[in-house]
Amino acid sequence: MDYFLVSFFLIQYVRSSLHTSTSLPDWDRTLLIGRYVSIALIATYYVSDTPDWFSWIWHVFMILIIYILYTKEDFSPIRSVTQSVIPFVAISIISDILEVAAPKFYEDYDDWFNIATSFAFVLCFVIWFYAQKQRKILLKEREDRLREEMASKAQKESLEYLVAERTMELTAQKEELQKAIEDLKSTQNQLIQSEKMASLGELTAGIAHEIQNPLNFVNNFSEVSVELCQELEEEVDKTAISDEDKDYIKGIIADLSQNQQKITHHGKRADSIVKGMLQHSRASSGEKEAVEINALADEYMRLAYHGLRAKDKEFNAALVTDFDPNIGKVMVMPQDLGRVFLNLFTNAFYAVAEKKRMLTEAGKLNDYKPEVKISTKMFAGKLYIRVTDNGTGMPDQVKAKIFQPFFTTKPTGQGTGLGLSMSYDIITNAHNGMLDVETIPGEKTEFKITIPIA
């Protein structure tokens, strides 16, 4: 009975401690066979008359169990429990050997052998109980450690998430600050540029006013001097001198009159430049009015065309209009916007006239037909105006400077370089819009006006 209890509980302890059904399925089947063998042996012992040597079957069975549990590496975690069975098995074997080999000695010390066997038997279960208790403690510590690790892992993940979230916030704030700094720098540059332009405008206006008075005297006296030359020539005809002297005096008077005419011509040229400077430097104080944009554009287009025709009777160009009929009246500064139209149309007509002249001189006129086109469109709360010509176009180096004050590509006496600069200021500053240009050298130029409409 003792062997059965020891073997049965030892096998059960091994299976429960190592969870052999899942971790060691092959050994689990072997342990189940051992459990069934121990049940069969105890049943045989009580059911049939067993001989005296039957106990040796138990000895062999227990030795086999101990050998397997002690020598196989899979059972190393419970090796100390296996060792606790060895004293019980050893005492039982020694007792049976002495009973056969020295019966007299066995009879004299039989009680001692029984006590030793009982003690070893109890020791097995005490050790098993203690081992089971230790295993539960270790299992609980392992579970606690796993819980701590899980909590630590969760806390770590939470901290990593918070760090990542904070990093994203700091990155976003950094980007916002960088953008704010860039905007501030841009605003600062614009303010500096505005101050420079305002100072330049004031300086230009002051210089223009100072030049205007003496220039008026030059123009007036040069015109008067021309008239005096004509009167002097008439008086010479009345004098009684030789024809040779008269011709000599008239030659001098003619040269003097020609010089005065040149002074008058260049004086008027200087006067137009001064007026352009005053017009460019003047801060517009006009207020916006409801205006028919299509009618305004058409009016200034024809005004510019007929103005050029008055200077060059041979000039002709096709006037093309593509007006959006749904625009109606728009709140703008009509005088300022008219000045812009006039400048753009004048430049366009000049470009097509110049291209025609160049092609004529080169003998490549062919079927070239000068054309200037104006188109308007309104959508998404913005007014779009396009002035296009099929003239000479502009190279990139000219396009980059086209809106700078006093920059002109026209020959001396035909342009002040202030028209496009003034137009740019009117569109961008007075109307909060945009004025841009697209051009293909030798083919076309298109000025694009975009004005937001409140």
Solvent accessible surface area in square Angstrom, and as a share of the most:
residue,aa,sasa,rsa
1,M,108,0.48
2,D,61,0.31
3,Y,22,0.08
4,F,32,0.13
5,L,47,0.23
6,V,0,0.00
7,S,0,0.00
8,F,50,0.21
9,F,91,0.38
10,L,0,0.00
11,I,2,0.01
12,Q,57,0.25
13,Y,23,0.09
14,V,0,0.00
15,R,52,0.19
16,S,56,0.36
17,S,15,0.10
18,L,29,0.14
19,H,110,0.49
20,T,0,0.00
21,S,71,0.46
22,T,113,0.66
23,S,68,0.44
24,L,38,0.19
25,P,65,0.41
26,D,92,0.48
27,W,56,0.20
28,D,12,0.06
29,R,137,0.50
30,T,59,0.34
31,L,14,0.07
32,L,41,0.21
33,I,109,0.55
34,G,11,0.11
35,R,47,0.17
36,Y,124,0.47
37,V,55,0.32
38,S,0,0.00
39,I,72,0.37
40,A,55,0.43
41,L,21,0.10
42,I,17,0.09
43,A,47,0.37
44,T,58,0.34
45,Y,104,0.39
46,Y,136,0.52
47,V,131,0.75
48,S,55,0.35
49,D,148,0.76
50,T,37,0.22
51,P,60,0.38
52,D,141,0.73
53,W,154,0.54
54,F,16,0.07
55,S,37,0.24
56,W,88,0.31
57,I,66,0.33
58,W,12,0.04
59,H,2,0.01
60,V,98,0.56
61,F,22,0.09
62,M,0,0.00
63,I,87,0.44
64,L,97,0.48
65,I,15,0.08
66,I,20,0.10
67,Y,132,0.50
68,I,36,0.18
69,L,2,0.01
70,Y,84,0.32
71,T,66,0.38
72,K,80,0.34
73,E,132,0.59
74,D,65,0.34
75,F,0,0.00
76,S,40,0.26
77,P,96,0.60
78,I,9,0.04
79,R,72,0.26
80,S,76,0.49
81,V,4,0.02
82,T,0,0.00
83,Q,79,0.35
84,S,6,0.04
85,V,0,0.00
86,I,72,0.37
87,P,51,0.32
88,F,2,0.01
89,V,6,0.03
90,A,40,0.31
91,I,42,0.21
92,S,14,0.09
93,I,32,0.16
94,I,88,0.45
95,S,13,0.08
96,D,29,0.15
97,I,81,0.41
98,L,41,0.20
99,E,85,0.38
100,V,116,0.67
101,A,76,0.59
102,A,33,0.26
103,P,73,0.46
104,K,145,0.61
105,F,93,0.39
106,Y,36,0.14
107,E,124,0.56
108,D,89,0.46
109,Y,99,0.38
110,D,40,0.20
111,D,99,0.51
112,W,172,0.60
113,F,31,0.13
114,N,76,0.39
115,I,105,0.53
116,A,36,0.28
117,T,26,0.15
118,S,61,0.39
119,F,137,0.57
120,A,2,0.02
121,F,38,0.16
122,V,83,0.47
123,L,58,0.29
124,C,0,0.00
125,F,59,0.25
126,V,82,0.47
127,I,52,0.26
128,W,15,0.05
129,F,146,0.61
130,Y,131,0.50
131,A,19,0.15
132,Q,47,0.21
133,K,109,0.46
134,Q,66,0.29
135,R,59,0.22
136,K,120,0.51
137,I,72,0.36
138,L,96,0.48
139,L,71,0.35
140,K,126,0.53
141,E,87,0.39
142,R,112,0.41
143,E,75,0.34
144,D,41,0.21
145,R,122,0.45
146,L,96,0.48
147,R,141,0.52
148,E,116,0.52
149,E,91,0.41
150,M,126,0.56
151,A,63,0.49
152,S,63,0.41
153,K,115,0.49
154,A,57,0.44
155,Q,114,0.51
156,K,121,0.51
157,E,90,0.40
158,S,55,0.36
159,L,96,0.48
160,E,94,0.42
161,Y,145,0.55
162,L,97,0.48
163,V,95,0.55
164,A,51,0.40
165,E,70,0.31
166,R,125,0.46
167,T,72,0.42
168,M,139,0.62
169,E,74,0.33
170,L,89,0.44
171,T,63,0.37
172,A,46,0.36
173,Q,86,0.38
174,K,117,0.50
175,E,105,0.47
176,E,116,0.52
177,L,116,0.58
178,Q,86,0.38
179,K,128,0.54
180,A,54,0.42
181,I,90,0.46
182,E,111,0.50
183,D,70,0.36
184,L,124,0.62
185,K,121,0.51
186,S,50,0.32
187,T,64,0.37
188,Q,101,0.45
189,N,93,0.48
190,Q,114,0.51
191,L,109,0.54
192,I,81,0.41
193,Q,97,0.43
194,S,63,0.40
195,E,116,0.52
196,K,124,0.53
197,M,66,0.30
198,A,54,0.42
199,S,64,0.41
200,L,76,0.38
201,G,15,0.15
202,E,130,0.59
203,L,108,0.54
204,T,12,0.07
205,A,26,0.20
206,G,36,0.35
207,I,74,0.38
208,A,0,0.00
209,H,109,0.49
210,E,130,0.58
211,I,71,0.36
212,Q,30,0.13
213,N,95,0.48
214,P,71,0.44
215,L,18,0.09
216,N,56,0.29
217,F,126,0.52
218,V,71,0.41
219,N,15,0.07
220,N,84,0.43
221,F,126,0.52
222,S,3,0.02
223,E,71,0.32
224,V,72,0.41
225,S,31,0.20
226,V,20,0.12
227,E,100,0.45
228,L,101,0.50
229,C,5,0.03
230,Q,102,0.45
231,E,98,0.44
232,L,87,0.43
233,E,71,0.32
234,E,107,0.48
235,E,90,0.40
236,V,10,0.06
237,D,73,0.38
238,K,153,0.65
239,T,62,0.36
240,A,110,0.86
241,I,69,0.35
242,S,59,0.38
243,D,104,0.54
244,E,141,0.63
245,D,70,0.36
246,K,36,0.15
247,D,96,0.50
248,Y,152,0.58
249,I,58,0.30
250,K,58,0.25
251,G,35,0.33
252,I,90,0.46
253,I,5,0.02
254,A,57,0.44
255,D,84,0.44
256,L,82,0.41
257,S,19,0.12
258,Q,95,0.42
259,N,78,0.40
260,Q,29,0.13
261,Q,98,0.44
262,K,110,0.46
263,I,72,0.36
264,T,18,0.11
265,H,118,0.53
266,H,115,0.51
267,G,5,0.05
268,K,114,0.48
269,R,49,0.18
270,A,34,0.26
271,D,21,0.11
272,S,50,0.33
273,I,53,0.27
274,V,5,0.03
275,K,118,0.50
276,G,15,0.14
277,M,25,0.11
278,L,41,0.20
279,Q,66,0.29
280,H,32,0.14
281,S,26,0.17
282,R,140,0.51
283,A,90,0.70
284,S,55,0.35
285,S,107,0.69
286,G,44,0.42
287,E,144,0.64
288,K,83,0.35
289,E,96,0.43
290,A,56,0.43
291,V,23,0.13
292,E,75,0.33
293,I,0,0.00
294,N,26,0.13
295,A,61,0.47
296,L,18,0.09
297,A,0,0.00
298,D,37,0.19
299,E,104,0.47
300,Y,43,0.16
301,M,0,0.00
302,R,105,0.38
303,L,99,0.49
304,A,9,0.07
305,Y,25,0.09
306,H,112,0.50
307,G,36,0.35
308,L,43,0.21
309,R,74,0.27
310,A,70,0.54
311,K,175,0.74
312,D,62,0.32
313,K,150,0.64
314,E,145,0.65
315,F,8,0.03
316,N,82,0.42
317,A,16,0.13
318,A,48,0.37
319,L,44,0.22
320,V,50,0.28
321,T,55,0.32
322,D,79,0.41
323,F,54,0.23
324,D,14,0.07
325,P,116,0.73
326,N,132,0.68
327,I,13,0.07
328,G,30,0.28
329,K,135,0.57
330,V,4,0.02
331,M,104,0.47
332,V,0,0.00
333,M,27,0.12
334,P,29,0.18
335,Q,145,0.65
336,D,9,0.05
337,L,0,0.00
338,G,0,0.00
339,R,40,0.15
340,V,0,0.00
341,F,0,0.00
342,L,62,0.31
343,N,27,0.14
344,L,1,0.01
345,F,0,0.00
346,T,59,0.34
347,N,35,0.18
348,A,4,0.03
349,F,1,0.00
350,Y,49,0.19
351,A,16,0.12
352,V,0,0.00
353,A,27,0.21
354,E,40,0.18
355,K,33,0.14
356,K,64,0.27
357,R,111,0.40
358,M,98,0.44
359,L,42,0.21
360,T,78,0.45
361,E,125,0.56
362,A,63,0.49
363,G,65,0.62
364,K,129,0.55
365,L,56,0.28
366,N,135,0.69
367,D,122,0.63
368,Y,40,0.15
369,K,152,0.64
370,P,12,0.08
371,E,71,0.32
372,V,0,0.00
373,K,71,0.30
374,I,0,0.00
375,S,23,0.15
376,T,5,0.03
377,K,108,0.46
378,M,52,0.23
379,F,112,0.47
380,A,89,0.69
381,G,44,0.42
382,K,79,0.34
383,L,0,0.00
384,Y,42,0.16
385,I,0,0.00
386,R,57,0.21
387,V,1,0.01
388,T,28,0.16
389,D,7,0.04
390,N,44,0.23
391,G,0,0.00
392,T,37,0.22
393,G,12,0.12
394,M,23,0.10
395,P,53,0.33
396,D,112,0.58
397,Q,123,0.55
398,V,24,0.14
399,K,71,0.30
400,A,83,0.64
401,K,93,0.39
402,I,16,0.08
403,F,43,0.18
404,Q,91,0.41
405,P,41,0.26
406,F,97,0.40
407,F,57,0.24
408,T,55,0.32
409,T,85,0.50
410,K,42,0.18
411,P,69,0.44
412,T,143,0.83
413,G,37,0.36
414,Q,105,0.47
415,G,16,0.16
416,T,39,0.22
417,G,13,0.13
418,L,6,0.03
419,G,22,0.21
420,L,20,0.10
421,S,4,0.03
422,M,15,0.07
423,S,0,0.00
424,Y,82,0.31
425,D,45,0.23
426,I,13,0.06
427,I,0,0.00
428,T,31,0.18
429,N,107,0.55
430,A,24,0.19
431,H,2,0.01
432,N,111,0.57
433,G,11,0.11
434,M,121,0.54
435,L,9,0.04
436,D,72,0.37
437,V,3,0.02
438,E,85,0.38
439,T,25,0.15
440,I,82,0.42
441,P,80,0.50
442,G,42,0.41
443,E,100,0.45
444,K,77,0.33
445,T,8,0.05
446,E,33,0.15
447,F,12,0.05
448,K,44,0.19
449,I,0,0.00
450,T,14,0.08
451,I,3,0.01
452,P,58,0.37
453,I,41,0.21
454,A,150,1.17
